[in-house]
């Protein structure tokens, strides 16, 4: 991969609205110039349970898999607008569906 620059980073603890379970949300987006990332963006966004390390929500586009989503122990292709704003919005929407809000 060629040189990347961090374009967005946020890390915070979240508490489940019903169970008080704590999870860590970490969102990273890099601007890249690489044929592996034709959109010019590489991203990694995960919501991980603090107590067990379980991935509650995960969104990333690493090579060779491309854009995909981790949710409830499954991994599926992720098809969305690849822009920082839409990725961040979609991540928080999924986190909210799981009971976690910033």
C-alpha positions in Angstrom: 0.0 0.0 0.0 1.3 3.5 -0.8 1.4 6.3 1.8 -1.8 6.8 3.8 -2.9 9.8 5.8 -5.3 9.5 8.7 -8.4 11.5 7.8 -10.7 10.6 10.7 -10.2 9.0 14.1 -12.6 8.7 17.0 -12.4 6.3 20.0 -14.8 6.2 22.9 -16.5 3.9 25.4 -20.2 3.3 25.0 -22.7 1.8 27.5 -25.6 -0.4 26.3 -28.8 1.4 27.1 -30.5 -1.6 28.7 -27.7 -3.9 30.0 -25.0 -1.4 31.0 -22.5 -3.5 29.0 -19.5 -1.4 28.0 -18.1 -1.5 24.5 -15.3 0.4 22.8 -16.0 2.1 19.5 -13.0 3.0 17.3 -13.4 4.5 13.9 -10.5 5.2 11.5 -10.5 6.4 7.9 -7.3 6.9 5.9 -7.0 8.7 2.6 -4.9 6.5 0.3 -3.6 6.4 -3.2 -3.5 2.8 -4.2 -5.0 0.5 -6.8 -6.1 -1.7 -3.9 -8.5 1.1 -2.7 -10.0 2.6 -5.9 -12.3 4.9 -3.8 -9.2 6.4 -2.2 -10.3 5.5 1.3 -9.3 2.7 3.6 -11.4 2.3 6.8 -11.7 0.3 10.0 -14.7 0.8 12.3 -15.3 -1.5 15.2 -17.5 -1.7 18.3 -15.9 -4.3 20.6 -17.2 -5.6 24.0 -14.8 -4.5 26.7 -15.4 -7.6 28.9 -15.0 -10.3 26.2 -13.4 -8.7 23.2 -16.4 -9.8 21.1 -16.9 -7.8 17.9 -20.4 -6.4 18.1 -20.1 -4.3 14.8 -17.2 -4.1 12.4 -16.9 -2.4 9.1 -13.7 -2.5 7.0 -12.4 -2.8 3.5 -9.0 -4.4 3.8 -7.5 -6.1 0.7 -8.3 -8.7 -0.6 -11.8 -8.8 0.9 -12.9 -5.3 0.1 -15.8 -3.6 1.9 -17.4 -6.0 4.4 -19.4 -5.9 7.6 -18.9 -8.0 10.8 -22.1 -8.4 12.8 -23.4 -11.0 15.3 -20.6 -13.4 14.4 -21.2 -13.2 10.6 -19.3 -11.5 7.9 -21.1 -10.2 4.8 -20.2 -8.0 1.9 -20.9 -4.3 2.5 -22.2 -2.2 -0.3 -22.5 1.5 0.5 -21.4 4.9 -0.5 -17.7 5.0 0.4 -17.3 8.4 1.9 -16.2 9.3 5.4 -19.5 10.8 6.3 -21.7 8.0 5.1 -19.4 5.3 6.7 -19.5 7.1 10.0 -23.3 7.6 9.8 -23.8 3.9 8.9 -21.6 2.8 11.7 -23.6 4.8 14.3 -26.9 3.6 12.9 -25.7 -0.1 13.3 -24.4 0.6 16.8 -27.7 2.2 17.8 -29.6 -0.9 16.5 -27.4 -3.0 18.9 -28.3 -0.7 21.8 -25.2 1.5 21.9 -25.2 5.2 21.3 -22.5 7.9 21.6 
